Amino acid sequence: MDGRAGEPVRRYEVTEVEPVGAELGASAQQPPSSGAGRGMFGVQGTGDTSGFGGLQRRRAVELDSPRPFGGEFDEVVDALEEAYTGFNDAIERIVVDRGELTLHIVPERIAEVCQAMRDDPALRFELCSSVSGVDYLGSDGRRLHVTYHLTSLTFRRRVRLEAAVTAEVPHLPSVTQVYPTADWQERETYDMFGVVFDGHPNLTRILMPDDWEGFPQRKDYPLGGVPVEYKGAEIPPPDQRRSYQ
């Protein structure tokens, strides 16, 4: 067909070009991982767990925070030092980060410190709102950390205690005699991370079956899973995707 009057006729040649970056031939294809992030449990480099290398993990604070800590934090630390005679032997380091005071406690002393935090009139941290676990796989020998969030209803303050143990000897004293609310929370931490709370009245699994082997929230626990079927497609289990293989 001719073009408009006075204009040359334009002709186009159509060629097939394979899409760049596409991986064809799979019904449930996952995007390939980059060198910066290999996925959740095989992550290297930036700490990206998405598989695309776009996230940057903030470097963990490991050093003591210098005094003055600022505001009420100095009052809390001074009151604990005065109330608890074993302060220097029990406190490994004190960190103030992102508006939160964290006291790193020698594992054997965690229940004693909680007792002082609750009973001293200048502290009065009456509530333990949370006991939870963290696995810092590859950090050092004491990779399993347990965190305790304490709240003073009297003074409207919050503080975070943290104790670290090894995966080979994951024992901590139970704080249930000080904070009864820690009962089920310690059971969940035991169930998911394998931390044994000595002195707990009934340390049994709370989420997984009693005969379950392993601790699902440890970073070296296998992903497992089952394939999920969709109409015309099937998603493989996590340990068969990308770099999990």
Buried (B, 14 or more C-beta within 10 A) or exposed (E): EEEEEEEEEEEEEEEEEEEEEEEEEEEBEBEEBBEBBBBBBBBEEBEBBBBEBEBEEEEEEEEEBEEEBEEBBBBBBEBBEEBBEEBEEBBBBBBBEEEEBBBBBBBBBBBBBBBBBBEBEEBBBBBBEBBBBBBEEEEEEBBBBBBBBBBBEEBEBBBBBBBBBEBEEBEBBBBBBBBEBBBEBBBBBBBBBBBBBEEBEEBEBBEBEEEEEEBBBBBEBEBEBEEEEEEEEEBBEBEEBBBBE
